[in-house]
Amino acid sequence: MLAALSAVFLGAIDLSIIATILPSIVSELNINTADIDRYIWIVNAYLIAYIAAIPLAGRISDLVGRRRVFLACLGIFLIGSVLCATSSSLENLILARAVQGFGGGGLLPVTIALAGDLFSRKQQLGVIGTIASVETLGWIVGPSYGAVITTLSGNASEAWRWVFWLNVPIGIAVIWFTRHHIAKADETGSSHRLRQLDIPGALLLTGAIVFASLGLTSSGEIFGTTNGLRAFGGTPNPLADQLPVLGAVAIVCLAGFWFRQRSASSPILPSEMLGDRRFVAAIVANFLIGTVMMIGIVNVPVVVTLLISGGDVSWTSALLLAPLTVGIAVAAALGGKLGERVSASTIVLAGTILSACGMLSLYPLLEALNVWLMIPGLTIAGLGIGLLLPPLSSISLNLATDQHRGVASSTLIMVRLLGMTIGISGLSAVGVFRLQRLTDRLEPITQSSGESTALFLARQQEFLIERAIPLAVQVLQETFAIAAVLALLATIPLLRMQKSGSA
């Protein structure tokens, strides 16, 4: 388990480290800083590929063995890391992140499935809490790790590439450890079993996620005007005119996936599990909590970028993300222990309430435009989310038979990450749309006749500080409030899940 946990930790670092190195990437690859709906795909590509790999890895590990799947996923992750380190454009980096995410996506479900293989059902909740803690510990270390590399590099150009290069020796060490400590007794009959894999179902699911995300990230300019956000330096989204096509393709792929799951001999989502009301409730709850998590992770660095200038952006983002991620890690570790003394319904209710209160408190705290006032709210939200992770993960193992343990555990992880992906895509669209509408009321900054360039730039800077930045922070406040509402909505399926379980 130690090798598997190490790989989970490595994958988690590469998900969260983007929060602190993204400003450097945008600057050094000459990406327009106003085109957030474009470069957010550096994050989105990793998440979507991660999601696409999860059901495949879970099912393949059931068919051909955990060890083979684990090593293959880790190898793909390292190849993606090298491609990221050598990327020369936004398009190349997005593709490289997709490769990296596909490899990383298989590591977590296989690790949870290993826990099901190695531990009794009574021990599994505590082990799942440990796995969740290791994953969230990676989130904690990730932003700080990026900030340390940036600091140690001094003024060296493109220091962010070392974030990906350093994955290679670490990954090689994990591969060596895995080959010597994970048995290969279950690796038999693989050629015959692989023919049971539902490749069409996986492709349809991936297509639905990709086109839905493209549609969401491109929809922020609906009803936009020329005096809005784009007047501040952004460029029109090239897919904005293709929203009907993107939406239609996403719907067709989703419908095809649904019908495929009903007819496939070995579907990605076993129909017998989807018929269990507790499992369906867990799916809905995981989706909502995933969205809440991503809103917090993405919004914090954006707030820091708006309100803090200079080289302090990376360190400040890392320090502010720590209360959220540390809270998640601590509460996730305690969640399994509390489950032995307190009812699961009490834990999930407390978790959703804390999550909602923490996110909602960020709305008034940001009125002062002081990033450090966010710490109490982020800490409370982190504790709430952390309490929810062990019971949300353990239900898959409690409901699954031995032959479906891998796919069951991976399904709920996939849904949570789907909530994160749709959340970040929707967040981008809502942010662009709202800022379009708010800034549309402002008079565009233009250089007056006879005005010197120095005076014009000074007036433009003053306008950004006094008018534009407060409006951008207002949009972020609104998204934190949306996260609070989503956390409260998660209470409904969670309590329904517990009620069904006791019936």
FENTANOR-V853688 format. One record per pair of residues at least 12 apart in sequence whose ideal C-beta (glycine too) atoms are under 6 Angstrom apart, sorted by the first residue. I is the first residue (numbers start at 0). J is the second residue. Records with the same first field share a line. If there is no record, write none. Layout:
I = J, J
This chain:
2 = 173, 176, 177, 180
3 = 110, 113
4 = 133
5 = 173
6 = 73, 106, 173
7 = 106, 107, 110, 133, 134
8 = 133, 137
9 = 169
10 = 103, 106
11 = 134, 137, 138
12 = 137, 140, 141
15 = 138, 141, 142
16 = 141, 144, 145, 162
17 = 42
18 = 142, 300, 316
19 = 142, 145, 146, 313, 316, 317
20 = 145, 159, 162
22 = 312
23 = 159
24 = 159
25 = 38
27 = 157
28 = 89
30 = 89
33 = 232, 233
34 = 233, 234
36 = 216, 219, 236, 427, 431
39 = 427
40 = 93
41 = 92, 96
43 = 212
44 = 93, 96, 97
45 = 96, 100
46 = 416, 419, 420
47 = 208, 209, 420
48 = 97, 100, 101
49 = 100, 103, 104, 416
50 = 413, 416, 417
51 = 205
52 = 101, 104, 105
53 = 104, 108, 409, 412, 413
54 = 267, 409, 413
55 = 201
56 = 68, 72, 105, 108, 109
57 = 108, 405, 406, 409
58 = 406
60 = 109, 112, 405
61 = 405
62 = 192
63 = 189, 192
64 = 185, 186
65 = 109, 113
66 = 181, 183
67 = 186
68 = 109
69 = 109
72 = 102, 105, 106
73 = 170, 174
75 = 101, 102
76 = 99, 102, 103
77 = 167, 170
79 = 95, 98, 99, 102
80 = 99, 163, 166
82 = 95, 98
83 = 95, 99, 163
84 = 160, 163, 164
107 = 412
108 = 408, 409, 412
110 = 130
111 = 408
112 = 404, 405, 408
114 = 126
115 = 396, 404
123 = 396
124 = 335, 338, 389, 393
125 = 335
127 = 389, 392, 393
128 = 331, 332, 334, 335, 389
131 = 331, 388
132 = 328, 331, 332
135 = 324, 327, 328, 331
136 = 328
138 = 324
139 = 324, 325
142 = 316, 317, 320
143 = 317
145 = 162
146 = 313, 314, 317
148 = 161, 162
149 = 313
195 = 265
197 = 263, 265, 266, 267
199 = 259
200 = 256, 259, 263, 267
203 = 252, 255, 256, 259
204 = 256
206 = 252
207 = 249, 252, 253
210 = 245, 248, 249
211 = 249
212 = 420, 424
213 = 245
214 = 242, 245, 246
215 = 424, 425, 428
216 = 424, 427
217 = 236, 238, 239
218 = 242, 428
219 = 428, 431, 432
220 = 236, 239
223 = 435
224 = 439
226 = 439, 443
227 = 435, 438, 439
228 = 434, 435, 438
230 = 443
268 = 410
269 = 403
275 = 398
276 = 499
277 = 496, 499, 500
278 = 398
280 = 492, 495, 496
281 = 394, 411, 496
282 = 414
283 = 492
284 = 489, 492, 493
285 = 391, 411, 414, 415
286 = 414, 418
287 = 485, 488, 489
288 = 387, 489
289 = 415, 418, 419
290 = 418, 422, 485
291 = 354, 482, 485, 486
292 = 384
293 = 419, 422, 423
294 = 422, 426, 478, 482
295 = 323
297 = 423
298 = 475
299 = 319, 320
300 = 316
302 = 370, 475
303 = 315, 316, 370
305 = 468, 471
306 = 368, 370
322 = 374, 377, 378
323 = 377, 381
326 = 378, 381, 382, 385
327 = 381, 384, 385
330 = 382, 385, 386
331 = 385, 388
334 = 386, 389
335 = 389
343 = 390, 497
344 = 497
346 = 386
347 = 387, 390, 493
350 = 383, 386, 387
351 = 486, 489, 490
353 = 379, 382, 383
354 = 380, 383, 384, 486
355 = 483, 486, 487
356 = 379
357 = 376, 379, 380, 383
358 = 380, 479, 482, 483
359 = 483
360 = 376
361 = 373, 376, 479
362 = 476, 479, 480
364 = 376
365 = 472, 476
395 = 407, 408, 411
426 = 478
430 = 474
433 = 474
434 = 474
437 = 470
444 = 459, 462
